[in-house]
Amino acid sequence: MTQLPKRFTAYRYLTGPDDAAFCHRVTEALSRGWTLYGSPALTYDLEKKRVICGQALTKEVEDAEYRADLTLGDL
């Protein structure tokens, strides 16, 4: 019997203030093979008086099995 290849789809959701640092985090993830998943989300933090962004990302991971202790940002 042939064993199926190990693989999974990783999911992560980045959040942070709407600033250049957030854009750099998303850009870095894209350069590491992550793909945008859906549209970005925006909300306003009344206490800190700033816009907060969120962006979902996915990545197909080959030759590996999912484990709950994975650090997704390292994939």
N, C-alpha and C positions, 0 to 999 in steps of 0.2 A: 504494500500500500504506500502511495506517495504522500509525503507530509506536505501540507500547505505552507507556503512561506509565511514567516512572521511579519506582521505589519499592523499598524493602527493609525487612526487619525487623531492627532493631538489638537486640543482646543485651549486657547487662552484668551483672556479679556484684559486689555490694557486700559487703565484709567489714569487720569491726572489732570492738572490744570491745563487749560488751552494756551499752551506756550510752545516755544521752539523746542524745549526739552522733550515734551510729549511727542512732537512730530519726529524728532530724532529717534526716540524709542520705537515708534512704528516703522520708520525707515530702516532701522537696524534689523528689526524682525523680518521685514520684507527681503532685505539683502541676505538673510540667513535661510531663506526658502519658505517662510511663512506666507500665507495668502490671506488677503482681506476677506472677512466673512460678514456679509451684510454691510449696512451703512453705519457710519459713526453715530454715536448718540451724544447729545449735549444737555447739560443741566446747569442751573445757576446756584452757587453756594451763597446764600444770603449773608451768612456770618462773615465769610472771608471776602465777599463781594467780588467773586470771580467765576468764570465759566469753567466747568469740568467736562472733559471729553472722555468718551469710552469707545474702544474699537475692538471687535472680536477678530481673532485670527485663527486659522487652522493650518496644519502641516501634515502631510503624509509621511509617516516614518516607516521605512523598510527595515527588514532584518532585525526587528526588535519586538519585544512584547511589552505591553503596557504594564506599569507598576505604579501603585499609588504614591510611592516615594520619589518618583521622577521630578527633577527640576525642569519644568517645561521650557523655561527660557534658555536652557543649555542644549536643547535639541537642535 
